[in-house]
Amino acid sequence: MRAVKRAVRRLWGEYAIAPRKRAVAEDIRRALGLARAPVLTPSGSRGHDGIYLVSDAGKTFGVLRLLNPALQRKAKSSAMPFVSLPPEERIAHERAAYARGHAAGLTPEPLWSAQDALLCAYLPVKPLHARLLARPEEAWDLVLAASRALRGLHALGIVHADASLANTLADDALSRLAFVDFEYAPAAHITPAGARLYDYLRMLESTWKFIPADRRGDCAAWLDFMKDAVTPDMTRADLDALLPALERISAQPFFARLRAMLAG
């Protein structure tokens, strides 16, 4: 029944946003100098937002995030270390992340935006979550690769606030990784160092339930990475402030080792 309700909700959302979709397609045509309005094909959703593959003459060249006022976002607990930004701020926040990250190959390139829409370049790579589902035995390798890429993102002054393998795109060789969906921001009570620490822990938290039970103890390489990635200001971050969003991993035996590492 829940799946049916979600499907009906999405259909209603598509119907309600149809006039705006047509206007956005025409705006993109003019901005990019296309001969015709591009085709917008639904490709999932993110809360209030519709996600569309954007194509011209049968070739996909972009991904569009379009805010949809007809869809409601479930409120998150105020204790969480992240917040959902207001609609217009969400678009500006994501565009800023893409503008800084794409030169380093860590995000798509922003191509066009409006107050309620953001078009970025299409990347011919896939979410790592799909690879995780196909090959769960690779879970720690995927988390480690994504964590290393997160470190590069942090070096650019960008935090994700919703880091996961679903929001990490990569090629088959894991030689190119890029992050998408910057729709959240650190909560006001989280320091910049705490936000970086949360990115690493959120990446593992969101993967944990997919790691085979007999592989969950294989965390040595990830802990070694964390030992190297943790900066002095991260050791002073309030780890307890992150725990409301880390229920899966905070009860695991290795978490005590991580806490000891942070305590120095």
Secondary structure by P-SEA (a helix, b strand, c coil): caaaaaaaaaaaaaaaaaaaaaaaaaaaaaaaccccbbbbbbccccccbbbbbbbccccccbbbbbbbccccccccccccccccccaaaaaaaaaaaaaaccccccccccccccccbbbbbbbccccaaaaaaacccaaaaaaaaaaaaaaaaaaacccccccccccbbbcccccbbbbccccccccccccaaaaaaaaaaaaaaaacccccccccccaaaaaaaaaaaccccccccccccccccccccccccaaaaaaaaaac
